[in-house]
């Protein structure tokens, strides 16, 4: 029975990893920004399923509520606000910027492959080892880290989101004038 459960989890993991990768590729290759945003939602949901498989239920729920819910509504609102229905107009000729972008993409992909093939878990163990987490809930551990050690980074992220909202409103306002 345990082997069937592990096999099922492995199949679901592979399916969700392929779906996340495929939908992320669809997101970056679409010309219509609304279609890109919808593909990004699919990516967020598939990553949330992977979090559930890893027994990180709090992170999975936060992924769905915060990213697939709030952030994507914000992105769609900004897209609608600044009238980007059909995306940027691009020319058919190859530009220097596209060539540089392709080279950087290939270099990043090679770095990720290098990291995958040379990975070794040799770091020191932190305060939240699996044994400590077994006694506490995921929510408690995440809350202690988020509002303790990483509270400054959390607040900076909220300020950056606020700056993004204000910037989108200013861009939309300039367009109307």
One Martini backbone bead per residue (centre of mass of N, CA, C, O) as a GRO file, in nm:
protein
  177
    1UNK     BB    1   0.056   0.063  -0.019
    2UNK     BB    2   0.301   0.255  -0.006
    3UNK     BB    3   0.392   0.224  -0.304
    4UNK     BB    4   0.136   0.348  -0.428
    5UNK     BB    5   0.156   0.627  -0.295
    6UNK     BB    6   0.434   0.700  -0.407
    7UNK     BB    7   0.361   0.663  -0.705
    8UNK     BB    8   0.137   0.876  -0.712
    9UNK     BB    9   0.309   1.116  -0.620
   10UNK     BB   10   0.507   1.098  -0.855
   11UNK     BB   11   0.302   1.142  -1.083
   12UNK     BB   12   0.195   1.414  -0.983
   13UNK     BB   13   0.463   1.560  -0.982
   14UNK     BB   14   0.531   1.531  -1.281
   15UNK     BB   15   0.273   1.663  -1.388
   16UNK     BB   16   0.311   1.940  -1.239
   17UNK     BB   17   0.591   2.006  -1.351
   18UNK     BB   18   0.507   2.007  -1.648
   19UNK     BB   19   0.282   2.216  -1.618
   20UNK     BB   20   0.456   2.445  -1.506
   21UNK     BB   21   0.654   2.459  -1.741
   22UNK     BB   22   0.450   2.493  -1.973
   23UNK     BB   23   0.298   2.746  -1.859
   24UNK     BB   24   0.550   2.925  -1.842
   25UNK     BB   25   0.609   2.919  -2.145
   26UNK     BB   26   0.335   3.033  -2.230
   27UNK     BB   27   0.360   3.300  -2.078
   28UNK     BB   28   0.629   3.409  -2.234
   29UNK     BB   29   0.497   3.360  -2.546
   30UNK     BB   30   0.276   3.560  -2.523
   31UNK     BB   31   0.125   3.855  -2.650
   32UNK     BB   32  -0.104   3.842  -2.458
   33UNK     BB   33  -0.130   3.948  -2.131
   34UNK     BB   34  -0.382   3.788  -2.043
   35UNK     BB   35  -0.281   3.509  -2.122
   36UNK     BB   36  -0.031   3.520  -1.944
   37UNK     BB   37  -0.184   3.544  -1.675
   38UNK     BB   38  -0.335   3.273  -1.700
   39UNK     BB   39  -0.079   3.095  -1.712
   40UNK     BB   40   0.025   3.185  -1.434
   41UNK     BB   41  -0.204   3.058  -1.273
   42UNK     BB   42  -0.140   2.768  -1.351
   43UNK     BB   43   0.140   2.770  -1.226
   44UNK     BB   44   0.053   2.829  -0.933
   45UNK     BB   45  -0.126   2.574  -0.895
   46UNK     BB   46   0.096   2.360  -0.954
   47UNK     BB   47   0.280   2.451  -0.721
   48UNK     BB   48   0.075   2.399  -0.496
   49UNK     BB   49   0.065   2.093  -0.536
   50UNK     BB   50   0.361   2.046  -0.470
   51UNK     BB   51   0.338   2.149  -0.179
   52UNK     BB   52   0.142   1.931  -0.085
   53UNK     BB   53   0.337   1.691  -0.142
   54UNK     BB   54   0.547   1.835   0.081
   55UNK     BB   55   0.370   1.923   0.337
   56UNK     BB   56   0.302   2.247   0.252
   57UNK     BB   57   0.009   2.380   0.314
   58UNK     BB   58   0.052   2.678   0.377
   59UNK     BB   59   0.200   2.749   0.114
   60UNK     BB   60  -0.025   2.658  -0.076
   61UNK     BB   61  -0.241   2.854   0.025
   62UNK     BB   62  -0.073   3.110  -0.018
   63UNK     BB   63  -0.034   3.073  -0.319
   64UNK     BB   64  -0.333   3.096  -0.393
   65UNK     BB   65  -0.416   3.356  -0.243
   66UNK     BB   66  -0.184   3.552  -0.319
   67UNK     BB   67  -0.109   3.489  -0.616
   68UNK     BB   68  -0.367   3.378  -0.768
   69UNK     BB   69  -0.532   3.607  -0.646
   70UNK     BB   70  -0.412   3.895  -0.577
   71UNK     BB   71  -0.182   3.939  -0.785
   72UNK     BB   72  -0.347   3.869  -1.043
   73UNK     BB   73  -0.554   4.090  -1.004
   74UNK     BB   74  -0.351   4.317  -1.019
   75UNK     BB   75  -0.241   4.256  -1.300
   76UNK     BB   76  -0.513   4.273  -1.450
   77UNK     BB   77  -0.576   4.560  -1.362
   78UNK     BB   78  -0.329   4.691  -1.496
   79UNK     BB   79  -0.383   4.599  -1.781
   80UNK     BB   80  -0.660   4.743  -1.801
   81UNK     BB   81  -0.565   5.031  -1.718
   82UNK     BB   82  -0.330   5.047  -1.965
   83UNK     BB   83  -0.417   4.908  -2.230
   84UNK     BB   84  -0.296   4.579  -2.298
   85UNK     BB   85  -0.453   4.378  -2.490
   86UNK     BB   86  -0.213   4.322  -2.738
   87UNK     BB   87   0.039   4.436  -2.674
   88UNK     BB   88   0.326   4.478  -2.810
   89UNK     BB   89   0.471   4.612  -3.081
   90UNK     BB   90   0.632   4.416  -3.328
   91UNK     BB   91   0.882   4.330  -3.518
   92UNK     BB   92   1.012   4.096  -3.752
   93UNK     BB   93   1.281   4.173  -3.685
   94UNK     BB   94   1.588   4.128  -3.567
   95UNK     BB   95   1.726   4.210  -3.265
   96UNK     BB   96   1.963   4.278  -3.036
   97UNK     BB   97   1.786   4.227  -2.782
   98UNK     BB   98   1.700   3.937  -2.857
   99UNK     BB   99   1.983   3.816  -2.863
  100UNK     BB  100   2.058   3.880  -2.571
  101UNK     BB  101   1.819   3.732  -2.443
  102UNK     BB  102   1.894   3.452  -2.552
  103UNK     BB  103   2.174   3.433  -2.420
  104UNK     BB  104   2.081   3.464  -2.127
  105UNK     BB  105   1.892   3.222  -2.125
  106UNK     BB  106   2.107   3.008  -2.183
  107UNK     BB  107   2.288   3.070  -1.940
  108UNK     BB  108   2.076   3.014  -1.719
  109UNK     BB  109   2.017   2.723  -1.802
  110UNK     BB  110   2.310   2.621  -1.756
  111UNK     BB  111   2.316   2.694  -1.454
  112UNK     BB  112   2.088   2.512  -1.366
  113UNK     BB  113   2.215   2.249  -1.464
  114UNK     BB  114   2.471   2.274  -1.294
  115UNK     BB  115   2.322   2.276  -1.019
  116UNK     BB  116   2.186   2.000  -1.046
  117UNK     BB  117   2.460   1.823  -1.101
  118UNK     BB  118   2.621   1.969  -0.828
  119UNK     BB  119   2.452   1.894  -0.596
  120UNK     BB  120   2.506   1.948  -0.235
  121UNK     BB  121   2.418   1.871   0.101
  122UNK     BB  122   2.645   2.065   0.313
  123UNK     BB  123   2.498   2.219   0.502
  124UNK     BB  124   2.379   2.351   0.769
  125UNK     BB  125   2.168   2.325   1.020
  126UNK     BB  126   1.892   2.452   1.132
  127UNK     BB  127   1.636   2.521   1.356
  128UNK     BB  128   1.439   2.376   1.127
  129UNK     BB  129   1.405   2.078   1.157
  130UNK     BB  130   1.222   1.798   1.111
  131UNK     BB  131   1.191   1.746   1.416
  132UNK     BB  132   1.078   2.025   1.495
  133UNK     BB  133   0.838   2.028   1.286
  134UNK     BB  134   0.683   1.786   1.408
  135UNK     BB  135   0.598   1.962   1.674
  136UNK     BB  136   0.516   2.170   1.464
  137UNK     BB  137   0.370   2.383   1.263
  138UNK     BB  138   0.380   2.542   0.964
  139UNK     BB  139   0.261   2.810   1.063
  140UNK     BB  140   0.452   2.861   1.299
  141UNK     BB  141   0.719   2.855   1.142
  142UNK     BB  142   0.647   3.076   0.936
  143UNK     BB  143   0.578   3.299   1.142
  144UNK     BB  144   0.850   3.313   1.288
  145UNK     BB  145   1.012   3.390   1.032
  146UNK     BB  146   0.843   3.626   0.907
  147UNK     BB  147   0.805   3.789   1.206
  148UNK     BB  148   1.119   3.780   1.264
  149UNK     BB  149   1.379   3.741   1.075
  150UNK     BB  150   1.192   3.852   0.798
  151UNK     BB  151   1.044   4.135   0.841
  152UNK     BB  152   1.195   4.333   0.657
  153UNK     BB  153   1.147   4.186   0.386
  154UNK     BB  154   0.839   4.190   0.408
  155UNK     BB  155   0.810   4.503   0.410
  156UNK     BB  156   0.956   4.558   0.143
  157UNK     BB  157   0.758   4.401  -0.035
  158UNK     BB  158   0.512   4.580   0.029
  159UNK     BB  159   0.635   4.843  -0.082
  160UNK     BB  160   0.681   4.741  -0.373
  161UNK     BB  161   0.383   4.691  -0.434
  162UNK     BB  162   0.293   4.983  -0.389
  163UNK     BB  163   0.473   5.106  -0.610
  164UNK     BB  164   0.340   4.949  -0.843
  165UNK     BB  165   0.059   5.069  -0.814
  166UNK     BB  166   0.134   5.366  -0.844
  167UNK     BB  167   0.270   5.338  -1.121
  168UNK     BB  168   0.019   5.236  -1.275
  169UNK     BB  169  -0.157   5.482  -1.221
  170UNK     BB  170   0.034   5.691  -1.352
  171UNK     BB  171   0.037   5.565  -1.634
  172UNK     BB  172  -0.269   5.582  -1.682
  173UNK     BB  173  -0.295   5.890  -1.641
  174UNK     BB  174  -0.105   5.984  -1.873
  175UNK     BB  175  -0.268   5.853  -2.105
  176UNK     BB  176  -0.533   6.029  -2.069
  177UNK     BB  177  -0.385   6.324  -2.109
   0.00000   0.00000   0.00000
